[in-house]
């Protein structure tokens, strides 16, 4: 039995998994980032969560973050496919499944961090 996708428990387990992964910590280095995520059609309506990186420490939390450098919007199906690693973010963006507003350059700088995330969170069991 896993944690419910986009729940408080999911966010806590994602944060814990990222921060306990040496590969992720190495990729994150001393980078800073604030990224807002919007899931437009989650089962309970629109869902918002954010990813914050502060000197190599990650935080995934529900809600909105002040001063987001970019906002990434997607459907629930796309968010779930990304989380399950059935789809990668670049493919999703190229197919129009991800809408990004804000600092695209910041997202490009975080490519190594994004590449390290799937392995870091692979042990988190999620129910969709």
C-alpha positions as CSV (number, residue, x, y, z in Angstrom):
1,X,0.0,0.0,0.0
2,X,1.6,3.2,-1.1
3,X,0.9,6.9,-0.4
4,X,-1.8,8.7,-2.3
5,X,-0.4,10.8,-5.2
6,X,-0.5,14.5,-4.5
7,X,-1.2,14.0,-0.8
8,X,0.7,15.5,2.2
9,X,2.2,12.0,2.8
10,X,3.4,11.8,-0.8
11,X,5.1,15.2,-0.6
12,X,6.8,14.2,2.7
13,X,8.0,10.9,1.3
14,X,9.3,12.5,-1.9
15,X,11.2,15.1,0.1
16,X,12.7,12.4,2.3
17,X,13.7,10.2,-0.6
18,X,15.3,13.1,-2.5
19,X,17.3,14.3,0.6
20,X,18.5,10.8,1.4
21,X,19.9,10.1,-2.1
22,X,23.6,10.8,-2.5
23,X,23.2,11.0,-6.3
24,X,20.5,13.6,-6.0
25,X,22.5,15.6,-3.5
26,X,25.5,15.6,-5.8
27,X,23.4,16.7,-8.8
28,X,21.7,19.4,-6.7
29,X,25.0,20.8,-5.4
30,X,24.5,24.3,-4.0
31,X,21.7,25.2,-6.5
32,X,18.7,27.2,-5.6
33,X,15.3,26.9,-7.2
34,X,11.6,27.5,-6.6
35,X,9.2,25.7,-9.0
36,X,5.4,25.8,-8.8
37,X,3.5,22.7,-10.2
38,X,-0.2,22.9,-11.1
39,X,-2.2,19.7,-11.9
40,X,-5.2,21.0,-13.6
41,X,-7.7,18.1,-13.3
42,X,-6.7,16.1,-10.2
43,X,-9.6,13.9,-8.8
44,X,-10.3,16.5,-6.1
45,X,-10.0,19.5,-8.5
46,X,-6.9,21.6,-9.3
47,X,-3.9,20.6,-7.2
48,X,-0.9,22.7,-6.5
49,X,2.5,21.7,-5.1
50,X,6.0,23.0,-5.3
51,X,9.6,21.9,-5.5
52,X,12.2,24.0,-3.7
53,X,15.9,23.5,-3.8
54,X,18.0,25.3,-1.3
55,X,21.8,24.5,-1.2
56,X,21.2,20.9,-2.2
57,X,18.2,20.3,0.1
58,X,15.0,19.5,-1.6
59,X,11.4,20.2,-0.4
60,X,8.3,19.0,-2.0
61,X,5.1,20.4,-0.5
62,X,1.5,21.0,-1.3
63,X,0.3,24.5,-1.9
64,X,1.9,27.6,-3.5
65,X,5.4,28.9,-3.1
66,X,6.1,32.6,-3.1
67,X,8.6,33.8,-5.7
68,X,8.4,30.8,-8.0
69,X,10.9,31.1,-10.9
70,X,8.7,28.9,-13.1
71,X,5.3,27.4,-13.1
72,X,4.7,24.1,-14.8
73,X,1.0,23.1,-15.6
74,X,-0.1,19.7,-16.6
75,X,-3.1,17.3,-16.5
76,X,-3.4,14.7,-13.8
77,X,-2.7,11.9,-16.4
78,X,0.6,13.7,-17.5
79,X,1.6,14.3,-13.8
80,X,1.0,10.7,-13.0
81,X,2.9,9.4,-16.1
82,X,5.8,11.7,-15.2
83,X,5.8,10.4,-11.6
84,X,5.6,6.8,-12.7
85,X,8.5,7.5,-15.2
86,X,6.4,6.4,-18.1
87,X,7.0,9.8,-19.7
88,X,9.9,12.2,-19.4
89,X,9.5,16.0,-19.0
90,X,11.2,16.9,-22.2
91,X,8.9,14.6,-24.2
92,X,5.9,15.9,-22.4
93,X,6.9,19.5,-23.1
94,X,7.5,18.8,-26.8
95,X,4.1,17.1,-27.1
96,X,2.4,20.1,-25.5
97,X,1.5,18.2,-22.3
98,X,3.5,20.5,-20.1
99,X,2.9,24.3,-20.1
100,X,5.7,26.3,-18.7
101,X,5.7,30.0,-17.7
102,X,8.6,31.8,-16.2
103,X,12.3,31.3,-16.4
104,X,13.0,28.6,-18.9
105,X,16.8,29.1,-18.5
106,X,16.5,28.1,-14.8
107,X,14.8,24.9,-15.8
108,X,17.6,24.2,-18.3
109,X,20.2,24.8,-15.5
110,X,18.4,22.2,-13.4
111,X,18.5,19.4,-16.0
112,X,21.0,17.3,-14.0
113,X,18.8,17.6,-10.9
114,X,15.7,16.5,-12.8
115,X,17.7,13.6,-14.3
116,X,18.7,12.4,-10.8
117,X,15.1,12.6,-9.4
118,X,13.6,9.4,-10.8
119,X,16.2,7.1,-9.3
120,X,16.1,9.0,-6.0
121,X,12.4,8.5,-5.6
122,X,12.0,5.1,-7.1
123,X,11.4,3.4,-3.8
124,X,8.4,5.6,-2.9
125,X,5.3,3.5,-3.5
126,X,2.5,5.7,-4.9
127,X,-1.2,5.0,-5.4
128,X,-2.9,6.9,-8.2
